[in-house]
Amino acid sequence: MKFFVTDDCIGCGLCNSICPEVFEMTDDGMAKALDVSVTGQVEALSLQAQEQCPVNAIEAL
């Protein structure tokens, strides 16, 4: 599974705090999903980050 952060991101940093293996904060203060395929525990944490995003800016494929 891969994750993507949309332009709706407000830069709260919650996704990065939940799953830094997949999400990082950019220099402009917005979140970015790393270009990695995730499975197992990391996938579970990524899905948790997606569910808790306050603006629903995380998409998964």
All heavy atoms as a GROMACS GRO file, in nm:
protein
  447
    1MET      N    1   0.085  -0.117   0.000
    1MET     CA    2   0.000   0.000   0.000
    1MET      C    3   0.090   0.123   0.000
    1MET      O    4   0.193   0.126   0.064
    1MET     CB    5  -0.089  -0.004   0.124
    1MET     CG    6  -0.185   0.111   0.136
    1MET     SD    7  -0.301   0.093   0.275
    1MET     CE    8  -0.420  -0.015   0.199
    2LYS      N    9   0.048   0.224  -0.073
    2LYS     CA   10   0.119   0.353  -0.077
    2LYS      C   11   0.026   0.462  -0.027
    2LYS      O   12  -0.095   0.457  -0.046
    2LYS     CB   13   0.165   0.385  -0.218
    2LYS     CG   14   0.287   0.307  -0.261
    2LYS     CD   15   0.343   0.368  -0.388
    2LYS     CE   16   0.484   0.319  -0.403
    2LYS     NZ   17   0.559   0.398  -0.499
    3PHE      N   18   0.086   0.563   0.033
    3PHE     CA   19   0.011   0.675   0.086
    3PHE      C   20   0.053   0.804   0.018
    3PHE      O   21   0.168   0.820  -0.023
    3PHE     CB   22   0.031   0.685   0.238
    3PHE     CG   23  -0.034   0.572   0.311
    3PHE    CD1   24   0.030   0.451   0.328
    3PHE    CD2   25  -0.162   0.586   0.361
    3PHE    CE1   26  -0.030   0.345   0.392
    3PHE    CE2   27  -0.224   0.480   0.426
    3PHE     CZ   28  -0.158   0.360   0.442
    4PHE      N   29  -0.042   0.897   0.009
    4PHE     CA   30  -0.019   1.027  -0.054
    4PHE      C   31  -0.084   1.135   0.032
    4PHE      O   32  -0.190   1.113   0.090
    4PHE     CB   33  -0.081   1.031  -0.194
    4PHE     CG   34  -0.027   0.922  -0.284
    4PHE    CD1   35  -0.090   0.798  -0.290
    4PHE    CD2   36   0.086   0.943  -0.359
    4PHE    CE1   37  -0.041   0.698  -0.371
    4PHE    CE2   38   0.136   0.842  -0.440
    4PHE     CZ   39   0.072   0.719  -0.446
    5VAL      N   40  -0.023   1.252   0.038
    5VAL     CA   41  -0.080   1.366   0.109
    5VAL      C   42  -0.127   1.466   0.006
    5VAL      O   43  -0.051   1.506  -0.083
    5VAL     CB   44   0.024   1.430   0.204
    5VAL    CG1   45  -0.036   1.552   0.273
    5VAL    CG2   46   0.074   1.328   0.305
    6THR      N   47  -0.253   1.507   0.016
    6THR     CA   48  -0.311   1.600  -0.081
    6THR      C   49  -0.279   1.745  -0.043
    6THR      O   50  -0.226   1.773   0.065
    6THR     CB   51  -0.464   1.584  -0.088
    6THR    OG1   52  -0.522   1.630   0.035
    6THR    CG2   53  -0.504   1.439  -0.115
    7ASP      N   54  -0.316   1.836  -0.131
    7ASP     CA   55  -0.295   1.979  -0.108
    7ASP      C   56  -0.382   2.034   0.005
    7ASP      O   57  -0.366   2.150   0.043
    7ASP     CB   58  -0.322   2.058  -0.236
    7ASP     CG   59  -0.217   2.033  -0.343
    7ASP    OD1   60  -0.105   1.989  -0.310
    7ASP    OD2   61  -0.247   2.058  -0.462
    8ASP      N   62  -0.473   1.952   0.058
    8ASP     CA   63  -0.558   1.996   0.169
    8ASP      C   64  -0.482   2.000   0.301
    8ASP      O   65  -0.532   2.050   0.401
    8ASP     CB   66  -0.679   1.903   0.184
    8ASP     CG   67  -0.771   1.909   0.064
    8ASP    OD1   68  -0.783   2.016   0.002
    8ASP    OD2   69  -0.833   1.806   0.032
    9CYS      N   70  -0.360   1.948   0.304
    9CYS     CA   71  -0.279   1.941   0.426
    9CYS      C   72  -0.266   2.080   0.489
    9CYS      O   73  -0.241   2.179   0.420
    9CYS     CB   74  -0.140   1.886   0.392
    9CYS     SG   75  -0.028   1.879   0.534
   10ILE      N   76  -0.282   2.084   0.622
   10ILE     CA   77  -0.267   2.210   0.695
   10ILE      C   78  -0.136   2.213   0.776
   10ILE      O   79  -0.110   2.308   0.849
   10ILE     CB   80  -0.387   2.237   0.788
   10ILE    CG1   81  -0.404   2.124   0.890
   10ILE    CG2   82  -0.514   2.260   0.705
   10ILE    CD1   83  -0.507   2.151   0.998
   11GLY      N   84  -0.058   2.105   0.766
   11GLY     CA   85   0.072   2.103   0.831
   11GLY      C   86   0.070   2.084   0.981
   11GLY      O   87   0.160   2.130   1.051
   12CYS      N   88  -0.030   2.014   1.032
   12CYS     CA   89  -0.039   1.995   1.178
   12CYS      C   90   0.067   1.899   1.232
   12CYS      O   91   0.098   1.903   1.350
   12CYS     CB   92  -0.179   1.949   1.218
   12CYS     SG   93  -0.217   1.777   1.176
   13GLY      N   94   0.120   1.811   1.148
   13GLY     CA   95   0.225   1.720   1.190
   13GLY      C   96   0.180   1.592   1.257
   13GLY      O   97   0.262   1.512   1.301
   14LEU      N   98   0.050   1.571   1.267
   14LEU     CA   99  -0.001   1.452   1.334
   14LEU      C  100   0.042   1.324   1.264
   14LEU      O  101   0.085   1.228   1.329
   14LEU     CB  102  -0.154   1.458   1.344
   14LEU     CG  103  -0.222   1.346   1.421
   14LEU    CD1  104  -0.175   1.345   1.566
   14LEU    CD2  105  -0.373   1.363   1.416
   15CYS      N  106   0.036   1.320   1.131
   15CYS     CA  107   0.074   1.200   1.057
   15CYS      C  108   0.219   1.165   1.082
   15CYS      O  109   0.254   1.048   1.104
   15CYS     CB  110   0.044   1.214   0.909
   15CYS     SG  111   0.126   1.354   0.828
   16ASN      N  112   0.305   1.265   1.081
   16ASN     CA  113   0.447   1.243   1.105
   16ASN      C  114   0.474   1.193   1.247
   16ASN      O  115   0.561   1.109   1.269
   16ASN     CB  116   0.524   1.373   1.079
   16ASN     CG  117   0.670   1.360   1.109
   16ASN    OD1  118   0.717   1.418   1.208
   16ASN    ND2  119   0.744   1.287   1.027
   17SER      N  120   0.396   1.241   1.342
   17SER     CA  121   0.416   1.196   1.480
   17SER      C  122   0.366   1.053   1.500
   17SER      O  123   0.420   0.980   1.582
   17SER     CB  124   0.348   1.291   1.579
   17SER     OG  125   0.208   1.286   1.567
   18ILE      N  126   0.264   1.013   1.423
   18ILE     CA  127   0.212   0.877   1.432
   18ILE      C  128   0.298   0.778   1.356
   18ILE      O  129   0.327   0.668   1.404
   18ILE     CB  130   0.066   0.870   1.382
   18ILE    CG1  131  -0.025   0.950   1.474
   18ILE    CG2  132   0.018   0.726   1.369
   18ILE    CD1  133  -0.168   0.967   1.423
   19CYS      N  134   0.343   0.816   1.237
   19CYS     CA  135   0.418   0.723   1.151
   19CYS      C  136   0.529   0.794   1.074
   19CYS      O  137   0.516   0.819   0.954
   19CYS     CB  138   0.322   0.652   1.056
   19CYS     SG  139   0.400   0.516   0.968
   20PRO      N  140   0.640   0.823   1.142
   20PRO     CA  141   0.750   0.892   1.074
   20PRO      C  142   0.820   0.806   0.968
   20PRO      O  143   0.894   0.859   0.886
   20PRO     CB  144   0.846   0.927   1.188
   20PRO     CG  145   0.814   0.828   1.296
   20PRO     CD  146   0.666   0.801   1.283
   21GLU      N  147   0.792   0.676   0.967
   21GLU     CA  148   0.849   0.590   0.863
   21GLU      C  149   0.789   0.617   0.726
   21GLU      O  150   0.848   0.584   0.624
   21GLU     CB  151   0.826   0.442   0.898
   21GLU     CG  152   0.890   0.394   1.025
   21GLU     CD  153   0.803   0.417   1.149
   21GLU    OE1  154   0.694   0.478   1.139
   21GLU    OE2  155   0.845   0.373   1.258
   22VAL      N  156   0.670   0.681   0.724
   22VAL     CA  157   0.600   0.707   0.598
   22VAL      C  158   0.579   0.856   0.573
   22VAL      O  159   0.584   0.901   0.459
   22VAL     CB  160   0.466   0.632   0.593
   22VAL    CG1  161   0.386   0.667   0.469
   22VAL    CG2  162   0.489   0.482   0.602
   23PHE      N  163   0.558   0.935   0.676
   23PHE     CA  164   0.526   1.076   0.660
   23PHE      C  165   0.636   1.164   0.716
   23PHE      O  166   0.689   1.140   0.824
   23PHE     CB  167   0.394   1.109   0.730
   23PHE     CG  168   0.278   1.027   0.681
   23PHE    CD1  169   0.235   0.917   0.752
   23PHE    CD2  170   0.217   1.057   0.560
   23PHE    CE1  171   0.129   0.838   0.705
   23PHE    CE2  172   0.112   0.980   0.512
   23PHE     CZ  173   0.068   0.870   0.586
   24GLU      N  174   0.671   1.269   0.641
   24GLU     CA  175   0.768   1.366   0.688
   24GLU      C  176   0.714   1.506   0.664
   24GLU      O  177   0.624   1.526   0.584
   24GLU     CB  178   0.902   1.348   0.616
   24GLU     CG  179   0.900   1.383   0.468
   24GLU     CD  180   1.036   1.364   0.400
   24GLU    OE1  181   1.129   1.313   0.463
   24GLU    OE2  182   1.045   1.402   0.282
   25MET      N  183   0.770   1.600   0.737
   25MET     CA  184   0.732   1.739   0.720
   25MET      C  185   0.832   1.806   0.628
   25MET      O  186   0.953   1.787   0.642
   25MET     CB  187   0.727   1.811   0.855
   25MET     CG  188   0.630   1.748   0.955
   25MET     SD  189   0.461   1.729   0.895
   25MET     CE  190   0.408   1.900   0.888
   26THR      N  191   0.782   1.884   0.532
   26THR     CA  192   0.869   1.951   0.436
   26THR      C  193   0.916   2.085   0.493
   26THR      O  194   0.867   2.130   0.597
   26THR     CB  195   0.794   1.975   0.303
   26THR    OG1  196   0.685   2.064   0.327
   26THR    CG2  197   0.744   1.844   0.244
   27ASP      N  198   1.008   2.148   0.424
   27ASP     CA  199   1.060   2.278   0.467
   27ASP      C  200   0.952   2.385   0.473
   27ASP      O  201   0.963   2.481   0.548
   27ASP     CB  202   1.172   2.325   0.375
   27ASP     CG  203   1.298   2.241   0.392
   27ASP    OD1  204   1.314   2.175   0.497
   27ASP    OD2  205   1.381   2.241   0.298
   28ASP      N  206   0.846   2.368   0.392
   28ASP     CA  207   0.737   2.467   0.394
   28ASP      C  208   0.630   2.434   0.498
   28ASP      O  209   0.525   2.498   0.503
   28ASP     CB  210   0.676   2.486   0.255
   28ASP     CG  211   0.608   2.362   0.201
   28ASP    OD1  212   0.615   2.256   0.264
   28ASP    OD2  213   0.546   2.371   0.093
   29GLY      N  214   0.656   2.334   0.584
   29GLY     CA  215   0.566   2.303   0.694
   29GLY      C  216   0.451   2.211   0.661
   29GLY      O  217   0.362   2.190   0.744
   30MET      N  218   0.449   2.156   0.543
   30MET     CA  219   0.342   2.064   0.504
   30MET      C  220   0.393   1.919   0.513
   30MET      O  221   0.512   1.894   0.509
   30MET     CB  222   0.296   2.092   0.361
   30MET     CG  223   0.235   2.230   0.341
   30MET     SD  224   0.081   2.250   0.433
   30MET     CE  225   0.125   2.384   0.540
   31ALA      N  226   0.300   1.827   0.522
   31ALA     CA  227   0.336   1.685   0.528
   31ALA      C  228   0.355   1.630   0.388
   31ALA      O  229   0.296   1.678   0.292
   31ALA     CB  230   0.228   1.606   0.600
   32LYS      N  231   0.438   1.528   0.382
   32LYS     CA  232   0.465   1.459   0.256
   32LYS      C  233   0.478   1.311   0.288
   32LYS      O  234   0.539   1.273   0.388
   32LYS     CB  235   0.597   1.511   0.198
   32LYS     CG  236   0.646   1.436   0.077
   32LYS     CD  237   0.783   1.487   0.034
   32LYS     CE  238   0.843   1.396  -0.070
   32LYS     NZ  239   0.979   1.436  -0.105
   33ALA      N  240   0.420   1.227   0.203
   33ALA     CA  241   0.436   1.083   0.218
   33ALA      C  242   0.558   1.040   0.139
   33ALA      O  243   0.577   1.081   0.025
   33ALA     CB  244   0.312   1.010   0.169
   34LEU      N  245   0.641   0.959   0.200
   34LEU     CA  246   0.759   0.907   0.132
   34LEU      C  247   0.716   0.808   0.026
   34LEU      O  248   0.612   0.743   0.039
   34LEU     CB  249   0.852   0.841   0.233
   34LEU     CG  250   0.902   0.932   0.346
   34LEU    CD1  251   0.985   0.852   0.445
   34LEU    CD2  252   0.984   1.047   0.289
   35ASP      N  253   0.794   0.795  -0.077
   35ASP     CA  254   0.761   0.706  -0.189
   35ASP      C  255   0.804   0.562  -0.153
   35ASP      O  256   0.904   0.512  -0.204
   35ASP     CB  257   0.830   0.753  -0.316
   35ASP     CG  258   0.784   0.677  -0.439
   35ASP    OD1  259   0.678   0.612  -0.433
   35ASP    OD2  260   0.855   0.681  -0.541
   36VAL      N  261   0.728   0.502  -0.061
   36VAL     CA  262   0.756   0.366  -0.016
   36VAL      C  263   0.626   0.286  -0.013
   36VAL      O  264   0.519   0.341   0.010
   36VAL     CB  265   0.822   0.365   0.124
   36VAL    CG1  266   0.958   0.430   0.122
   36VAL    CG2  267   0.734   0.432   0.227
   37SER      N  268   0.638   0.157  -0.035
   37SER     CA  269   0.525   0.066  -0.015
   37SER      C  270   0.533   0.015   0.127
   37SER      O  271   0.641  -0.024   0.174
   37SER     CB  272   0.531  -0.050  -0.113
   37SER     OG  273   0.509  -0.006  -0.244
   38VAL      N  274   0.421   0.016   0.197
   38VAL     CA  275   0.423  -0.024   0.337
   38VAL      C  276   0.334  -0.145   0.361
   38VAL      O  277   0.232  -0.164   0.293
   38VAL     CB  278   0.382   0.092   0.430
   38VAL    CG1  279   0.483   0.204   0.423
   38VAL    CG2  280   0.245   0.145   0.396
   39THR      N  281   0.374  -0.225   0.458
   39THR     CA  282   0.297  -0.342   0.498
   39THR      C  283   0.308  -0.357   0.649
   39THR      O  284   0.384  -0.286   0.715
   39THR     CB  285   0.353  -0.471   0.432
   39THR    OG1  286   0.490  -0.486   0.470
   39THR    CG2  287   0.343  -0.464   0.281
   40GLY      N  288   0.232  -0.450   0.702
   40GLY     CA  289   0.243  -0.485   0.843
   40GLY      C  290   0.214  -0.372   0.938
   40GLY      O  291   0.119  -0.295   0.920
   41GLN      N  292   0.297  -0.362   1.042
   41GLN     CA  293   0.278  -0.263   1.148
   41GLN      C  294   0.287  -0.120   1.094
   41GLN      O  295   0.212  -0.032   1.136
   41GLN     CB  296   0.380  -0.284   1.260
   41GLN     CG  297   0.370  -0.185   1.374
   41GLN     CD  298   0.240  -0.196   1.453
   41GLN    OE1  299   0.168  -0.294   1.443
   41GLN    NE2  300   0.211  -0.094   1.530
   42VAL      N  301   0.376  -0.097   1.000
   42VAL     CA  302   0.390   0.038   0.942
   42VAL      C  303   0.262   0.074   0.866
   42VAL      O  304   0.215   0.188   0.872
   42VAL     CB  305   0.514   0.048   0.852
   42VAL    CG1  306   0.521   0.182   0.783
   42VAL    CG2  307   0.641   0.025   0.935
   43GLU      N  308   0.203  -0.023   0.796
   43GLU     CA  309   0.077   0.003   0.727
   43GLU      C  310  -0.033   0.036   0.827
   43GLU      O  311  -0.111   0.129   0.806
   43GLU     CB  312   0.036  -0.118   0.643
   43GLU     CG  313  -0.093  -0.096   0.567
   43GLU     CD  314  -0.132  -0.215   0.480
   43GLU    OE1  315  -0.046  -0.300   0.448
   43GLU    OE2  316  -0.249  -0.221   0.441
   44ALA      N  317  -0.037  -0.036   0.937
   44ALA     CA  318  -0.138  -0.008   1.040
   44ALA      C  319  -0.123   0.132   1.096
   44ALA      O  320  -0.222   0.204   1.116
   44ALA     CB  321  -0.130  -0.113   1.152
   45LEU      N  322   0.001   0.174   1.121
   45LEU     CA  323   0.024   0.309   1.172
   45LEU      C  324  -0.010   0.415   1.067
   45LEU      O  325  -0.065   0.520   1.100
   45LEU     CB  326   0.170   0.324   1.215
   45LEU     CG  327   0.209   0.250   1.342
   45LEU    CD1  328   0.360   0.256   1.363
   45LEU    CD2  329   0.136   0.307   1.462
   46SER      N  330   0.018   0.386   0.941
   46SER     CA  331  -0.016   0.479   0.834
   46SER      C  332  -0.167   0.495   0.822
   46SER      O  333  -0.218   0.607   0.801
   46SER     CB  334   0.041   0.430   0.701
   46SER     OG  335   0.181   0.426   0.706
   47LEU      N  336  -0.240   0.386   0.835
   47LEU     CA  337  -0.386   0.392   0.830
   47LEU      C  338  -0.441   0.469   0.950
   47LEU      O  339  -0.538   0.543   0.937
   47LEU     CB  340  -0.445   0.251   0.824
   47LEU     CG  341  -0.424   0.179   0.690
   47LEU    CD1  342  -0.463   0.032   0.704
   47LEU    CD2  343  -0.504   0.246   0.579
   48GLN      N  344  -0.376   0.454   1.064
   48GLN     CA  345  -0.416   0.531   1.182
   48GLN      C  346  -0.395   0.680   1.156
   48GLN      O  347  -0.480   0.763   1.190
   48GLN     CB  348  -0.337   0.486   1.303
   48GLN     CG  349  -0.372   0.561   1.430
   48GLN     CD  350  -0.288   0.518   1.549
   48GLN    OE1  351  -0.213   0.420   1.543
   48GLN    NE2  352  -0.299   0.589   1.658
   49ALA      N  353  -0.282   0.714   1.096
   49ALA     CA  354  -0.255   0.855   1.062
   49ALA      C  355  -0.361   0.908   0.965
   49ALA      O  356  -0.409   1.020   0.980
   49ALA     CB  357  -0.115   0.868   1.003
   50GLN      N  358  -0.397   0.825   0.867
   50GLN     CA  359  -0.499   0.864   0.770
   50GLN      C  360  -0.633   0.891   0.840
   50GLN      O  361  -0.698   0.992   0.814
   50GLN     CB  362  -0.516   0.756   0.665
   50GLN     CG  363  -0.620   0.789   0.560
   50GLN     CD  364  -0.643   0.676   0.462
   50GLN    OE1  365  -0.627   0.559   0.496
   50GLN    NE2  366  -0.679   0.710   0.340
   51GLU      N  367  -0.671   0.804   0.930
   51GLU     CA  368  -0.798   0.818   1.001
   51GLU      C  369  -0.800   0.941   1.090
   51GLU      O  370  -0.904   1.005   1.108
   51GLU     CB  371  -0.825   0.694   1.085
   51GLU     CG  372  -0.855   0.571   1.005
   51GLU     CD  373  -0.863   0.444   1.090
   51GLU    OE1  374  -0.859   0.455   1.216
   51GLU    OE2  375  -0.873   0.336   1.032
   52GLN      N  376  -0.684   0.976   1.147
   52GLN     CA  377  -0.680   1.087   1.243
   52GLN      C  378  -0.649   1.222   1.180
   52GLN      O  379  -0.654   1.325   1.248
   52GLN     CB  380  -0.582   1.054   1.353
   52GLN     CG  381  -0.630   0.938   1.437
   52GLN     CD  382  -0.552   0.920   1.565
   52GLN    OE1  383  -0.487   1.013   1.614
   52GLN    NE2  384  -0.557   0.802   1.620
   53CYS      N  385  -0.617   1.225   1.052
   53CYS     CA  386  -0.590   1.352   0.986
   53CYS      C  387  -0.712   1.445   0.998
   53CYS      O  388  -0.821   1.408   0.956
   53CYS     CB  389  -0.556   1.330   0.839
   53CYS     SG  390  -0.526   1.485   0.749
   54PRO      N  391  -0.694   1.564   1.057
   54PRO     CA  392  -0.810   1.651   1.079
   54PRO      C  393  -0.875   1.707   0.953
   54PRO      O  394  -0.989   1.753   0.958
   54PRO     CB  395  -0.753   1.764   1.166
   54PRO     CG  396  -0.607   1.764   1.137
   54PRO     CD  397  -0.570   1.621   1.107
   55VAL      N  398  -0.805   1.703   0.840
   55VAL     CA  399  -0.862   1.756   0.715
   55VAL      C  400  -0.872   1.649   0.607
   55VAL      O  401  -0.892   1.682   0.490
   55VAL     CB  402  -0.783   1.879   0.666
   55VAL    CG1  403  -0.800   1.996   0.761
   55VAL    CG2  404  -0.637   1.846   0.644
   56ASN      N  405  -0.855   1.523   0.645
   56ASN     CA  406  -0.865   1.411   0.550
   56ASN      C  407  -0.775   1.430   0.428
   56ASN      O  408  -0.816   1.410   0.315
   56ASN     CB  409  -1.009   1.389   0.507
   56ASN     CG  410  -1.098   1.354   0.623
   56ASN    OD1  411  -1.063   1.270   0.706
   56ASN    ND2  412  -1.214   1.418   0.632
   57ALA      N  413  -0.650   1.467   0.453
   57ALA     CA  414  -0.557   1.498   0.345
   57ALA      C  415  -0.469   1.378   0.306
   57ALA      O  416  -0.380   1.393   0.225
   57ALA     CB  417  -0.468   1.615   0.383
   58ILE      N  418  -0.495   1.261   0.364
   58ILE     CA  419  -0.413   1.144   0.334
   58ILE      C  420  -0.496   1.044   0.254
   58ILE      O  421  -0.606   1.007   0.294
   58ILE     CB  422  -0.360   1.077   0.462
   58ILE    CG1  423  -0.274   1.178   0.540
   58ILE    CG2  424  -0.281   0.951   0.429
   58ILE    CD1  425  -0.230   1.129   0.676
   59GLU      N  426  -0.440   1.001   0.142
   59GLU     CA  427  -0.504   0.902   0.057
   59GLU      C  428  -0.415   0.780   0.048
   59GLU      O  429  -0.292   0.790   0.055
   59GLU     CB  430  -0.530   0.958  -0.082
   59GLU     CG  431  -0.627   1.075  -0.082
   59GLU     CD  432  -0.655   1.128  -0.220
   59GLU    OE1  433  -0.604   1.072  -0.320
   59GLU    OE2  434  -0.726   1.230  -0.230
   60ALA      N  435  -0.477   0.664   0.033
   60ALA     CA  436  -0.402   0.539   0.022
   60ALA      C  437  -0.441   0.466  -0.106
   60ALA      O  438  -0.557   0.468  -0.146
   60ALA     CB  439  -0.429   0.451   0.142
   61LEU      N  440  -0.343   0.404  -0.168
   61LEU     CA  441  -0.366   0.322  -0.287
   61LEU      C  442  -0.304   0.186  -0.266
   61LEU      O  443  -0.203   0.171  -0.206
   61LEU     CB  444  -0.307   0.387  -0.411
   61LEU     CG  445  -0.368   0.520  -0.452
   61LEU    CD1  446  -0.292   0.577  -0.570
   61LEU    CD2  447  -0.512   0.502  -0.489
   0.00000   0.00000   0.00000
